[in-house]
Amino acid sequence: MAAHNSRTVRDLRRENRTAVLRRLFFDGPMSRFSLAPATGLSSGSISNVVTELLAEGLVEEAGSVDSDGGRPRTLLRIAPRSGHMIGVDVGETRVRVELFDLSLAEQGRAERPLPTRGTARPDRYDSELIAGHIRDGIAEVVEVAGLSPAQILGVGIGTPGIIEHSEEDGAVVHCTPIGWEAVPLERMLRRPGHLPQQVPYFIENGAKTLGQAEMWFGAGRGARSAVVVLFGSGVGACVVTDDVEHGRAVEWGHLTVRVRGRRCRCGALGCLEAYAGAEALLERWQEAGGQPPPDTDEETALTAMLAGAYPPDAANPTDRANPTAGADGGAPDPVAAAVLAETAEYLGAGLSDLINLFQPERILVGGWAGLQLGSRFLESVRRHALSYALPYPSGRVGIDLGALGPDAVTVGAATLPLADFFARGGRRLPTPPAPEPSPGWRTSLGTRLV
């Protein structure tokens, strides 16, 4: 017996609106004539949907193009100022909060640095501190932009760890390396006096938000399968396949690469992150006799390590792998070069596991440390990955740097509420009804009731 189709007329209208909004977002401006074949909808459906979206201010006219012998065709686009989203990156060195309009143009930014050296370092991931930074950053960007908090479509947050979704507490974060065990981050952010209750939060692993950004706008566009690597103080990855279209974060950094090896931040021995994360990389350099600049953050220390391992090349003064290029060079630091070479092999071996397991078309390396290490380091990583992986999948994969730069996590986080808004056909969540007023006797006798 045929399955009962429970879709209603309202569902079909929402799906039609979603199709038009998504197509205009990714490929606009477009004419009504072009929208029909691009969405698979009839010209009548396109006319009805566009009329609604224009009346609601979600879509606007954007000039015209000539047609084949007829009147010019009016172009349509998403109206950028018709909605705003917030993206948050809970990183290893800072909490970054950005406000975007519907075209994903940045409208405001707030950053709160986290100590990576000195006596304050052990407390940098205090959950109350992080939640406070997020709340303050959101309030700052909304106020500077002159918006009402109710105008925000949603807040997307990329954070380290495994995210559990609880009916009672919302998103709960489990991240042993930073000391977070069942931290109810969403409940902490929903305290009274912050954003209205109807503004949704979307909290995901930072590697997943990076992956979504690269797949939507960056080096992953057009790929059916990819692995996007987040290389910062630690390492993580997002796997995108036909079965997992929106990507799934995997704790790649806690893959065991050496039995009874170095102790990782998570407490286990021999994790990839114990060798390949920026924090471990700098520790190993220091243990081997390297001298990171005193009282500096991880980004500055890694810059110094790269400058030592790869002195400026006069023939290539703008080498992306060497941010200090152009300064007076010298002989390479053999200690820094050796630690980086070993790290490249560990990373390559870790990537080979991803290649063998998921057989992706592309592997993209992002995160502040991955981008800072750059193309020269990546070539060594690529060589090791292909030598450790099986011949068939390794012959079909490309390994490159991400295209979106160090802000990719916040951009990806902002796409979470944006995707939800489009999935609802561009309709905002309703305001929760006000609570029923209490009877007069309950108010009068409230202090006497037990």
N, C-alpha and C positions, 0 to 999 in steps of 0.2 A: 504494500500500500504506500502511496506517495506520502512523503513527510508533509505535515501541515506547515504552511508558510505563515509565520506570525508577524511579518513585516506589515506595518500600517502605512497609510498615506503620509502621515507625519514622518515616519522613518525615511520614506522615499524622498520627501522634500529635503530633509536634513542631508541625506546622502548626495543629492544633486547640488545643494549649496556647498557642501564639502568639496566636491569635485571641482566646482568652478573656482572656489577660493584657493585651493591648492595649485591649480593650474596657473592662475594669475600670479600667485606668489612665486612659483619657480620659473615661469616662462613669460610673465607679463612684461610690458603691456601687450595685450592681445585684443583683437576685435571679436565681436559676437560671432562673426562668420568663422573665425579660426577656432573659437572655443568649442564649437559643436563637434568637429572631428577629434579634437584633442581630448575631450572628455567622454565622447561616446554618447552624448545626450542629443536629443532632437533640437531643432532650431526653436521650436515652441517652448521647450523646457528651459533652454538658455535664455530666451527672452523673459520668461517669468522670473527666473532666479536673478538675473541681472537687474531687473526692475526693482525687486525687493532689496537687493544689496545696495543699489544706488540710493533708494529711499532711506535706508538705515545708515548711510554714510560709510559703509565698510568698503565700498568700491567707488572710484571716481574716474572721470574721463581724463585722458592723457594725450590729447591731440588726435590726429587722424592720419590715415594712409590712403593712397590712391587704390581704387579697385579696377577691375578689368572692364572699363567702359561705363561703369555706373557712378553713383555718388561716392565720395570718399567714405571710407569706413572709420567709424569712431573707435579709438583705442581705449581700453579699460585697464586699470591697475588697482591693486590694493591701496586704500587710502592710508598712508603711513601713520597719521595722527589719530586714527580711529581706535587704537588700542595700544597698550604698553605692557611689556613683560620685564621681569627682573631675572637676571642670571647671577648665580653666586658660585664662586670657586673657593672651597675650603682647601687651600693648598698647604704645602709644607712650610712655606716661608711667609705667607700672607693670606688673609681673607680678602677676596676681591668681590665687590658688588657692582654690577652694571645694570643700567636701565636702558631698554631698547624700545623703539617704536615697532610698528608692524612690518616695516621693511628691514628690521634688524639693524637699523642705524643707531649707534650709541647716542643716548641722550644725557647720560650722567654716569659718574664713576666714583666709588669710594674704596679706599684700600686701608686695611689695618695690618701692619707688619707683625709677624710672629717672631720672637727671639729664637735664633738658631745657635747662638753662642752665649756663654756667660751663665750667671746664676739663675736667670729667669727661664732658661731653656727647658728644664724639666716640666714646667707648668704651661708650656705654650699650647698644649692641647687640652687644657682644662675645659670641660664641656660647657660650663656656665660662661667662661670667657669667650669661647667661640660663638655661642648663641648670642651673647651680648654684642659681639662685633657684627654679626649678621643683622640683628635688629637695628642697631645704630646705623649701619651702612644703608639699609633699606630706607629708613626714615630720612637720611641725608639726601639720597638721590631723588626721592619723591619730592621732598621740600624744595630742593634746588631747581627741579624741573617745573615747579608750580602746579603739581598735580594733586588731586585728592586721592587718598589711599584707595577709595572705592573704584577708581579708574584702572587699577592694576588688574590685568587678566589672570595673573598667577606668578608664582615665584618658583623658579627651577634652581636646584642646588646640587652641585657635584661635590661629593665628599669621599674620603677614603673609607674602605670597609665594605662589609656585606650589609645590604639593606633588607630588613624584615618589615613587612607591612602588617600592622596590628590594628584591629577594629577599634580598640580603646585608645591607643596612643598615636596612631598614624604610623609614620616612618620611624623605625627604630634602627640605630646603627650599631653594628658589631665590628670593632676594629681593634684587635689585640695590640698591634704594633704601636698605636698611639694611646693605649690604655682605655679605650671605649668599649665597655661591655654592656650591651642593651641600653644605650643612651637614647631616651625618647626625644630625639631632636625636634620632631614636628610639634610635639606637645609643648616643648620648651619655647618654641617660636610663636606659638599661638596664645601667649599670655595676653590678658586684657590690655587694651590701650595701644595695641600694635595695629596690624592690618585687620579689616573687617573679616568676620567669620566666613563670608562667601568667597573670599580670595583663596584659591587652592594653592597648596604646596606640592611640588614634585621633587622628591629627594631620591637621587640615584648615585651610584658609584661614579667618581670623577672620570674613570676610563670610559664609561659608557657615554657620558655627555661629550667627551672628546671625540669618541667614535661617531656619535650622531652628527656632530658638527662637520667632521671630515667627510662623512658620507653624503651629507646634504649639500655642502658648499665647497669642500676642499679636494684633496687628492684622491678621495674615494669615490667621487661622483662617477657614475656609469659602471661601477664594479658590482657584480652580483654577490661576491663574497670577499671579505677582507678581514684582517686583524689590525686593529689600531692600538699601538703600544703607548702607554703613558709613562714616560721616563722622567721622574723627578727625584726627590729624596729617596723614594722607593720606586717600585715598578709595578705596573698593572697592565691589563689588556682588555679590549672589547672585541668580541668575535661577532661578525655579521655574516650570516649565511641565509640561504633560501628559507630555512626552517626558523631562523631567528632574525626576522627582517629588521627589527629596531635595535638589534644588538644585545649581547649579554656580556656583562662584566665577569671576568674570571680572575681569580687570585693567582695570576701567573707568577708574581714575585715570590710566592711561597711554594713553588715547584722545587723539589730537592735536586740540586745539581752536584752535590758532593756529600757522600755519606760521612757522618761525624765531622762535618766541616765547621765553618765559623758559625757562631751563634747569631741568629737573626733577631731583629727587633720584636718578632712575634714570640720568641722564646725557643723556637725549634733550631736544630742544627742543619747547616748546609743549604739553606734557601737561596734561590737566585738573588733575592734582594740583599742578602748578606754580602754579596760580591759586586752587584751591578748597580744598586741605587746610588745616587749622588752622595748620600750620607756615608754609606759603606766605602765608596770609592775614595773619599777624602780621608776616612779613617785608615784605610790600607796604605794610602800614600804617606801619611804621617808615621804609621808603624814601620814603614820601610825606610824612614829617614828623611822624608820630604818635609818641607817647612811651609805650611799654609800661612797666609798673612794672619797675624794675631787679631782677635776681636773683630772678625768680619763674618758676614753671613755666608751661607753655602754657595750662593751664586757668585759672590766675589772670590771665594776660595777656589771654586771650580775654574773660574776665569784664569786665576793665577796658575793653576795646575796645567791648563791647556797651553798657556803662554810658555811654561817651562818645557813641556813635551814637544810643542810645535812652535819653535821660534819663528818670528815673522820671515816670510819668504819674499825677498825683494822682487822676484818674478811674478808673485801672486799676492799683492798687498791687500787685497780685499777678500782673502780666503774666509769663507763663512765659518770654517772650523776654528779659526783663530781670531777672536774678537779684539785682540791687541795688535793685530797686523798693522804695520805702518810705524811701530815703535822701533827703536834700535834693537836688533836681534842679537843672538849669541848662540853658543853651543846648546844643543838640546839637553834637558835634564834627564839623565838615563833612568833615574828612579821613577819619575812621573811617566816617562814613556813606557817603562816596563809594566807599571800598574795598569795603564790604559790599554796596553796590548793584551794583558791577561783578562781585563774586563771585557774587551771586545770578543774574546773567545767564549767567555761565559755567556754573554748576551747572544752570541751566534748559536751556541748550543741550545739556549733556551728558545730562540726563534725556530730552530730546527724541529723542536717538539711541536710547536704550533703549526708548522708546515705539515708535518706528518699526520697530526691529529685532524686538522680542519681543511687542509689542502686549499688555502685561499688563493685568489687571484693576486691580491696585493697585501703587503705588510707595510704599514705606515708608522713611522716613529715620531712621536710628538712629546709634549711636556717640556718644561723649561730646560731641563738638563739635556734631553735628547736633542733639542734644537741648538743648544749651546755647543754640544760636542760636534755637531755638524757633519758635513759630507765626508771629510777625510776620515774621521772615526767610523762613520757608517760603512765606508767601503771595506774596512777590515771586518766589521760585524757581518756584512753581507757574505764575504768570502768564507767565513767560518760557518755561517748558517747553511750555506749551500753544500759545504763539504760534509756536514753532519747529517743533513736531511736525506731522505730517499730520493733517488734520481728522478722519478716521474713527477712527484709534486714540486720538487725544487726547480725543475726545468720549466714550470708553468707559473712561477710566482715572481712578482717584482717587489723589491724592498727599497723604499724611499723615505725621505723625510716628509712629515705632514706639511700642509700648505698654509695653515691658518695662523701660525705663530703662537706666542705664549698665552693669548687670550682665548684660545679655542675652547677651553672648558666652560668659561662663562657664556660664550655664544651657544655652545651645545646645551647648557643648562636652560638658557632662555627658550630654546626650541621645544622644551618639554611642555610648558604651558601653551605655547603657540600651536603645537600639534593637537593638543587637547581642545583648544578653542576652535580650530578648523574641524576636528572630528564632531563637534557639536553644531556644525553648520554655521559657525560664527555667532553663536548666541551665548551671552554671558550666563553664568550660574545665577539662579534667582536668590534674592536676599531672604535669609531665613525669617520666618514669621516671628513677630514680637511675642514674648511670653504673655500668657493670659494674666490679667491683673488679679492680685490676691483679693479675697473678700475682706471687707472692712474689719471684721472681728479678728482675722488672722494678723492683720497689721497692728491692731490695738493690743492684742494679747500675745504678740510674738515673743516678747521677753519672758513671759510666764510659762510658755509651752516647753515641755521637756521631751 
